[in-house]
Amino acid sequence: MNSTRLIDFSKSIGVSQGTLSEIEQNKYYPSTETIMAIHTNFHVDIQWNLFG
């Protein structure tokens, strides 16, 4: 994903780019609010988001 899309994605789920990077690197677990924002905005299954 290019940086513009990452910026838009992080804004749409309510986290900073730094937090998004840490989530991607498994340094930080997403909050319930972040998981719900991903589900609501991008229709990603909650169970898939939690368990892969």
Contacts in CASP RR format, 6 or more apart in sequence:
PFRMAT RR
TARGET T0000
AUTHOR 0000-0000-0000
METHOD contacts of the structure
MODEL  1
MNSTRLIDFSKSIGVSQGTLSEIEQNKYYPSTETIMAIHTNFHVDIQWNL
FG
1 9 0 8 1.000
6 17 0 8 1.000
6 20 0 8 1.000
7 17 0 8 1.000
9 20 0 8 1.000
10 16 0 8 1.000
10 17 0 8 1.000
10 18 0 8 1.000
10 19 0 8 1.000
10 20 0 8 1.000
12 37 0 8 1.000
12 41 0 8 1.000
13 20 0 8 1.000
13 34 0 8 1.000
13 37 0 8 1.000
13 38 0 8 1.000
13 41 0 8 1.000
14 33 0 8 1.000
14 34 0 8 1.000
14 37 0 8 1.000
15 23 0 8 1.000
15 30 0 8 1.000
15 34 0 8 1.000
19 28 0 8 1.000
22 28 0 8 1.000
23 29 0 8 1.000
23 30 0 8 1.000
23 34 0 8 1.000
30 38 0 8 1.000
30 49 0 8 1.000
35 46 0 8 1.000
35 49 0 8 1.000
35 50 0 8 1.000
36 46 0 8 1.000
38 44 0 8 1.000
38 49 0 8 1.000
39 45 0 8 1.000
39 46 0 8 1.000
39 49 0 8 1.000
END
